Amino acid sequence: MGGFGRYLAAALAARVASEGMGMAVVLLALERTGSAAHGAFVLTAWLAPHVLAAPLAGAAAARTARPRLFHAGALAGFATAVAALTVLLGRAPVPLVLAVAVLGGSCGPMVTGGLSSLITALVPAGPGRDRAYGWDAATYNAAAVTAPAAVGLVSALGSAGPAMAVLAASGALAAALAATFPYEDQGAGPVPGAPRAGLGAGLAALWRVRELRAVTSATTLGFVGIGSLTTVSVLLATELGSPGGGGVLMTAFAVGALGGSLTVGRITSVEPGRLVRWALAGTGAALAAAAFAPSVAVTAAVFALAGVCDGPLLTATLRIRARYAPDGVRTQVFTLGAGLKLTAASAGAALVGIAADAPAAALLTGIAGLLLAAALLHALTVPREPAGAEAAGPTELSAGSATASAGPRTPEGP
């Protein structure tokens, strides 16, 4: 298995562990304490550090002289925290359990954006790298489909404890695979003699490089809606007479997203900024139509279509980050972008909790409106490319300060 093949296996294993935590923690807390709220507190402690740890993790990854040890160690810490929660949740004092969750969650940015940032070191620039980001995005969608199903199946056959153990084993496999990546061969790690980027350099790049600012602001707004979609799908299915149909709707969305990332997301001839706008607008339009569907079956079909539209969004976002992030802060840009989206999703979940008494169709229409607004926001904030720029091929920023404006360096491919 080549370096990128091992990367995909590690990314899938790590993201299966991450995606399964939401369900597994709540099930385990309910099983041992009789309170799902206990699990919700632990899950909050797990998720809360993501956006705060993102710049620290990105800066540390960029500065380390031993990237193999750093990345494998971060994934091992993630897996160890999952294993510790498997043993401690419902048995140890709550402050200890919450502390373990915070420590494990602090490794979370390396499972998402941190891993994705490695692709620039593992795959040469060009159309092949764009396709690699499509495969990377597919690991997120595949994990979103398989992880909840695996947790539910193992919990039904035994208990939530073994389901958590499976997630810990998946994280450990990711750490073991990460230790085999050809970091040094591909030039990962800091450039000798290059100035070290500060903790605020990644945030500065997200703000000052217009392409990064446009995609980050648009996807963050869109994820306020996406973060509330799970709860709204449950409410919508209940109103349609199928209280257990929320899982069906979200599975349809996840399967559609996987299909979209493996098909539309792999089209490298489309400029990624345009793909971002199409994905946001298409997802919003499909979810708006789903609000008026007459049955769970029809709604599931429209949710699958919305997923197909959503699938290319992550691929395009990753391509933009890789293309425009300055070399010294690339990992910070990836981890911060992922952390901001996760925080936005958490905010969306909280907002829909406050408005849960509203009709589900109205809530779904609101989600669709946020996604359409995100597409418009991107269209208004992204810089206009001069005629012929697209034909000349994608460009990357020159290595340097995060304050540098976007501009051509060398073409990534024909």
C-alpha positions as CSV (number, residue, x, y, z in Angstrom):
1,M,0.0,0.0,0.0
2,G,1.5,3.4,-1.1
3,G,1.8,6.4,1.1
4,F,-1.5,7.9,0.1
5,G,-3.3,4.6,0.4
6,R,-2.1,4.3,4.0
7,Y,-3.2,7.9,4.5
8,L,-6.7,7.1,3.4
9,A,-6.9,4.0,5.6
10,A,-5.7,6.0,8.6
11,A,-8.1,8.9,7.8
12,L,-11.0,6.6,7.5
13,A,-10.2,4.8,10.8
14,A,-9.7,8.0,12.7
15,R,-12.9,9.6,11.4
16,V,-14.9,6.5,12.1
17,A,-13.8,6.8,15.8
18,S,-14.6,10.5,15.7
19,E,-18.0,10.1,14.0
20,G,-19.1,7.3,16.3
21,M,-18.4,9.2,19.6
22,G,-21.6,11.2,19.5
23,M,-23.9,8.2,19.7
24,A,-21.6,5.9,21.7
25,V,-21.0,8.3,24.6
26,V,-24.8,9.0,25.0
27,L,-25.6,5.3,24.8
28,L,-22.9,4.4,27.3
29,A,-24.0,7.1,29.8
30,L,-27.7,6.0,29.4
31,E,-26.7,2.4,30.0
32,R,-24.6,3.1,33.1
33,T,-26.2,6.1,34.7
34,G,-29.7,6.1,33.3
35,S,-29.2,9.7,32.2
36,A,-28.7,10.7,28.6
37,A,-28.0,14.2,29.9
38,H,-24.8,12.9,31.5
39,G,-23.6,11.7,28.1
40,A,-24.5,15.1,26.6
41,F,-22.2,16.9,29.2
42,V,-19.4,14.5,28.4
43,L,-19.9,15.0,24.6
44,T,-19.9,18.8,25.1
45,A,-16.6,18.5,27.0
46,W,-15.3,16.4,24.1
47,L,-16.3,18.9,21.4
48,A,-15.7,22.2,23.2
49,P,-11.8,22.2,22.9
50,H,-11.8,21.7,19.1
51,V,-11.9,25.4,18.1
52,L,-9.6,26.4,20.9
53,A,-7.1,23.7,20.3
54,A,-7.1,24.1,16.5
55,P,-4.5,27.0,16.3
56,L,-2.3,25.3,18.9
57,A,-2.4,22.0,17.1
58,G,-1.8,23.6,13.7
59,A,1.2,25.7,15.0
60,A,2.7,22.7,16.8
61,A,2.4,20.6,13.6
62,A,4.0,23.2,11.5
63,R,7.0,23.7,13.9
64,T,7.7,20.1,14.8
65,A,10.9,18.6,13.5
66,R,9.5,15.1,13.9
67,P,6.1,15.1,12.1
68,R,5.8,11.3,12.3
69,L,6.0,11.4,16.1
70,F,3.6,14.4,16.3
71,H,0.8,13.1,14.1
72,A,0.9,9.5,15.3
73,G,1.1,10.8,18.9
74,A,-1.9,13.0,18.5
75,L,-4.0,10.1,17.1
76,A,-2.7,7.8,19.8
77,G,-3.8,10.4,22.4
78,F,-7.2,10.6,20.7
79,A,-7.6,6.8,20.9
80,T,-6.3,6.6,24.5
81,A,-8.9,9.1,25.6
82,V,-11.7,7.1,23.9
83,A,-10.4,3.9,25.6
84,A,-10.3,5.8,29.0
85,L,-13.8,7.0,28.6
86,T,-14.9,3.5,27.9
87,V,-13.7,2.5,31.3
88,L,-14.4,5.6,33.3
89,L,-17.8,6.9,32.1
90,G,-20.4,6.3,34.7
91,R,-17.9,4.8,37.1
92,A,-15.4,7.5,37.9
93,P,-16.0,10.9,39.4
94,V,-17.6,13.3,36.9
95,P,-14.7,15.9,37.0
96,L,-12.2,13.2,36.1
97,V,-14.4,12.0,33.2
98,L,-14.9,15.5,31.9
99,A,-11.1,16.2,32.1
100,V,-10.4,13.1,30.0
101,A,-13.0,14.2,27.5
102,V,-11.4,17.6,27.2
103,L,-7.9,16.1,26.7
104,G,-9.2,13.7,24.0
105,G,-11.2,16.5,22.3
106,S,-8.0,18.6,22.2
107,C,-6.6,16.0,19.8
108,G,-9.7,16.3,17.6
109,P,-8.4,19.0,15.2
110,M,-5.6,16.5,14.1
111,V,-8.3,14.0,13.2
112,T,-10.0,16.4,10.8
113,G,-8.1,19.3,9.4
114,G,-4.7,18.2,10.7
115,L,-4.8,15.0,8.7
116,S,-6.2,16.7,5.6
117,S,-3.3,19.1,5.6
118,L,-0.8,16.3,5.1
119,I,-2.1,15.6,1.5
120,T,0.1,18.5,0.2
121,A,3.1,16.6,1.4
122,L,2.0,13.1,0.3
123,V,0.6,13.9,-3.2
124,P,2.4,16.0,-5.8
125,A,0.8,19.2,-7.0
126,G,-1.6,18.9,-9.9
127,P,-4.9,17.3,-10.8
128,G,-3.9,14.2,-8.9
129,R,-3.8,16.2,-5.7
130,D,-7.3,17.6,-6.4
131,R,-8.6,14.1,-6.9
132,A,-6.8,13.1,-3.6
133,Y,-8.9,15.7,-1.8
134,G,-12.0,14.1,-3.3
135,W,-11.0,10.8,-1.8
136,D,-10.2,12.5,1.5
137,A,-13.6,14.1,1.6
138,A,-15.1,10.6,0.9
139,T,-13.5,9.3,4.2
140,Y,-15.6,11.8,6.1
141,N,-18.8,10.8,4.4
142,A,-18.0,7.1,4.6
143,A,-17.4,7.5,8.4
144,A,-20.6,9.4,8.8
145,V,-22.5,6.4,7.2
146,T,-20.6,3.5,8.8
147,A,-19.8,4.8,12.3
148,P,-23.3,5.3,13.7
149,A,-24.4,2.0,12.1
150,A,-21.5,0.1,13.7
151,V,-22.1,1.6,17.1
152,G,-25.8,0.8,16.9
153,L,-25.1,-2.7,15.8
154,V,-22.5,-3.5,18.4
155,S,-24.6,-1.9,21.1
156,A,-27.7,-3.9,20.1
157,L,-25.7,-7.2,20.1
158,G,-24.0,-6.5,23.4
159,S,-23.7,-3.1,25.1
160,A,-22.4,0.4,24.5
161,G,-19.1,-0.5,26.3
162,P,-17.8,-2.8,23.5
163,A,-19.0,-0.2,20.9
164,M,-16.8,2.4,22.5
165,A,-13.9,-0.2,22.6
166,V,-14.4,-0.6,18.8
167,L,-14.0,3.1,18.3
168,A,-10.8,3.2,20.5
169,A,-9.4,0.3,18.4
170,S,-10.2,2.2,15.2
171,G,-8.3,5.3,16.6
172,A,-5.4,3.1,17.6
173,L,-5.2,1.7,14.0
174,A,-5.2,5.2,12.6
175,A,-2.2,6.1,14.9
176,A,-0.3,3.0,13.8
177,L,-0.9,3.7,10.2
178,A,0.1,7.4,10.7
179,A,3.5,6.2,12.0
180,T,4.2,4.7,8.6
181,F,3.6,7.8,6.4
182,P,6.6,9.0,4.3
183,Y,6.7,12.4,6.0
184,E,10.4,13.0,5.6
185,D,10.6,11.6,2.0
186,Q,7.9,14.1,1.0
187,G,9.3,17.1,2.8
188,A,6.8,17.3,5.6
189,G,7.7,19.4,8.6
190,P,9.2,22.9,8.9
191,V,11.4,24.4,6.2
192,P,14.9,24.8,7.5
193,G,15.7,28.5,8.2
194,A,12.1,29.6,7.6
195,P,10.5,32.0,10.2
196,R,8.1,30.3,12.6
197,A,4.5,31.3,12.3
198,G,2.8,32.5,15.4
199,L,-0.4,31.2,16.9
200,G,-2.4,34.0,15.2
201,A,-0.9,33.5,11.8
202,G,-3.5,30.9,10.7
203,L,-6.3,33.2,11.7
204,A,-4.6,36.1,10.0
205,A,-4.4,34.0,6.8
206,L,-8.1,33.1,7.0
207,W,-9.0,36.8,7.2
208,R,-6.5,38.5,4.9
209,V,-6.4,36.0,2.0
210,R,-9.8,36.7,0.3
211,E,-10.3,33.2,-1.1
212,L,-9.8,31.7,2.4
213,R,-12.0,34.3,4.0
214,A,-14.8,33.7,1.5
215,V,-14.8,29.9,1.8
216,T,-14.4,30.0,5.6
217,S,-17.2,32.5,6.2
218,A,-19.6,30.8,3.7
219,T,-19.0,27.2,5.1
220,T,-19.2,28.4,8.7
221,L,-22.6,30.0,8.0
222,G,-23.8,26.9,6.1
223,F,-22.8,24.7,9.0
224,V,-25.0,26.5,11.4
225,G,-27.7,24.9,9.3
226,I,-26.1,21.6,8.8
227,G,-25.5,21.2,12.6
228,S,-29.2,21.4,13.3
229,L,-30.2,19.0,10.5
230,T,-30.0,15.8,12.6
231,T,-32.5,17.2,15.2
232,V,-34.8,18.7,12.6
233,S,-34.8,15.4,10.7
234,V,-36.1,13.6,13.8
235,L,-38.8,16.3,14.3
236,L,-39.8,16.2,10.6
237,A,-40.1,12.4,10.6
238,T,-42.2,12.5,13.7
239,E,-44.6,15.0,12.2
240,L,-44.8,12.7,9.1
241,G,-45.9,9.8,11.3
242,S,-42.6,7.9,11.6
243,P,-40.9,8.8,14.9
244,G,-38.0,6.5,14.1
245,G,-37.5,7.9,10.6
246,G,-35.0,10.6,11.5
247,G,-32.2,8.1,11.3
248,V,-33.4,7.0,7.9
249,L,-33.3,10.6,6.6
250,M,-29.8,11.3,7.9
251,T,-28.6,8.0,6.5
252,A,-30.0,9.0,3.1
253,F,-28.2,12.3,3.4
254,A,-24.9,10.7,4.3
255,V,-25.1,8.1,1.6
256,G,-25.9,10.8,-0.9
257,A,-23.0,12.9,0.3
258,L,-20.7,9.9,-0.1
259,G,-21.9,9.4,-3.6
260,G,-21.5,13.2,-4.4
261,S,-17.9,13.3,-3.1
262,L,-16.9,10.2,-5.1
263,T,-18.5,11.5,-8.4
264,V,-19.1,15.3,-8.6
265,G,-16.4,16.0,-6.0
266,R,-13.7,14.3,-8.2
267,I,-14.3,16.6,-11.1
268,T,-11.1,18.7,-11.2
269,S,-12.0,20.8,-14.2
270,V,-14.5,22.9,-12.2
271,E,-13.0,25.8,-10.3
272,P,-13.4,25.0,-6.6
273,G,-14.9,28.3,-5.6
274,R,-17.7,27.7,-8.1
275,L,-18.1,24.2,-6.8
276,V,-18.5,25.6,-3.3
277,R,-21.4,27.9,-4.4
278,W,-23.1,25.2,-6.4
279,A,-22.9,22.7,-3.5
280,L,-24.3,25.2,-1.0
281,A,-27.0,26.4,-3.3
282,G,-28.0,22.9,-4.4
283,T,-28.1,21.5,-0.9
284,G,-30.2,24.5,0.2
285,A,-32.6,24.1,-2.7
286,A,-33.0,20.4,-2.1
287,L,-33.7,20.8,1.6
288,A,-36.2,23.5,0.9
289,A,-38.1,21.0,-1.4
290,A,-37.8,18.4,1.4
291,A,-39.8,20.6,3.7
292,F,-42.9,20.1,1.5
293,A,-42.5,16.4,0.9
294,P,-45.6,14.4,1.8
295,S,-44.0,11.2,3.3
296,V,-40.8,9.9,4.9
297,A,-40.0,7.9,1.8
298,V,-40.2,11.0,-0.5
299,T,-38.3,13.1,2.1
300,A,-35.6,10.5,2.2
301,A,-35.2,10.6,-1.5
302,V,-34.9,14.4,-1.5
303,F,-32.5,14.2,1.5
304,A,-30.3,11.9,-0.6
305,L,-30.3,14.5,-3.4
306,A,-29.3,17.1,-0.9
307,G,-26.5,14.9,0.2
308,V,-25.3,14.5,-3.4
309,C,-25.1,18.3,-3.6
310,D,-23.3,18.6,-0.3
311,G,-20.7,15.9,-1.1
312,P,-18.5,18.1,-3.3
313,L,-18.4,20.9,-0.7
314,L,-15.7,19.5,1.5
315,T,-13.6,18.5,-1.5
316,A,-13.8,22.0,-2.9
317,T,-13.1,23.6,0.5
318,L,-10.0,21.4,1.0
319,R,-8.7,22.3,-2.5
320,I,-9.1,26.1,-1.8
321,R,-7.3,25.8,1.6
322,A,-4.4,23.9,0.0
323,R,-4.1,26.3,-2.9
324,Y,-4.2,29.6,-1.0
325,A,-2.9,28.9,2.5
326,P,0.7,30.1,2.9
327,D,3.1,27.2,3.5
328,G,4.1,28.1,7.0
329,V,0.5,28.2,8.3
330,R,-1.2,25.5,6.1
331,T,-1.9,23.2,9.0
332,Q,-3.3,26.0,11.1
333,V,-5.6,27.0,8.2
334,F,-6.9,23.4,7.9
335,T,-7.4,22.9,11.7
336,L,-8.9,26.3,12.2
337,G,-11.3,25.9,9.3
338,A,-12.5,22.5,10.7
339,G,-12.8,23.9,14.2
340,L,-14.9,26.9,13.1
341,K,-17.3,24.6,11.2
342,L,-17.7,22.3,14.1
343,T,-18.4,25.3,16.4
344,A,-20.9,26.6,14.0
345,A,-22.6,23.2,13.8
346,S,-22.8,23.1,17.6
347,A,-24.3,26.6,17.6
348,G,-26.9,25.4,15.1
349,A,-27.8,22.4,17.2
350,A,-28.3,24.7,20.2
351,L,-30.5,27.1,18.2
352,V,-32.8,24.4,17.0
353,G,-33.1,23.2,20.5
354,I,-34.4,26.6,21.5
355,A,-36.8,26.6,18.6
356,A,-37.8,23.0,18.8
357,D,-41.5,23.8,19.3
358,A,-41.8,25.4,15.8
359,P,-43.1,23.3,12.9
360,A,-40.3,21.0,11.6
361,A,-41.0,22.2,8.0
362,A,-40.4,25.8,9.0
363,L,-37.1,24.8,10.8
364,L,-36.0,22.9,7.6
365,T,-36.8,25.9,5.5
366,G,-34.7,28.0,7.8
367,I,-31.8,25.5,7.3
368,A,-32.2,25.8,3.6
369,G,-32.2,29.6,3.9
370,L,-28.9,29.5,5.7
371,L,-27.3,27.4,3.0
372,L,-28.6,29.6,0.2
373,A,-27.4,32.7,2.2
374,A,-24.0,31.0,2.5
375,A,-23.8,30.5,-1.3
376,L,-24.7,34.2,-1.8
377,L,-22.1,35.2,0.9
378,H,-19.4,33.3,-1.0
379,A,-20.4,34.9,-4.3
380,L,-20.2,38.3,-2.8
381,T,-16.9,37.9,-0.9
382,V,-14.8,35.8,-3.3
383,P,-12.5,37.9,-5.5
384,R,-13.2,38.0,-9.2
385,E,-10.6,36.2,-11.3
386,P,-9.3,38.0,-14.4
387,A,-10.3,36.5,-17.8
388,G,-8.3,33.5,-18.6
389,A,-7.1,32.9,-15.1
390,E,-9.1,29.7,-14.8
391,A,-7.7,28.3,-18.0
392,A,-4.2,28.9,-16.9
393,G,-4.7,26.4,-14.1
394,P,-4.9,26.7,-10.3
395,T,-2.2,28.6,-8.4
396,E,-0.8,28.5,-5.0
397,L,0.4,31.3,-2.7
398,S,4.1,31.7,-2.3
399,A,5.5,30.5,1.0
400,G,5.6,33.4,3.4
401,S,3.6,35.5,5.7
402,A,0.0,34.9,6.3
403,T,-0.6,38.4,5.3
404,A,0.4,37.8,1.7
405,S,-2.4,38.3,-0.9
406,A,-3.4,35.5,-3.2
407,G,-1.3,35.3,-6.3
408,P,0.2,32.9,-8.7
409,R,3.4,30.9,-8.0
410,T,3.5,27.8,-10.1
411,P,0.7,26.0,-11.9
412,E,-0.5,22.8,-10.1
413,G,-1.2,21.1,-13.4
414,P,-2.4,21.6,-17.0
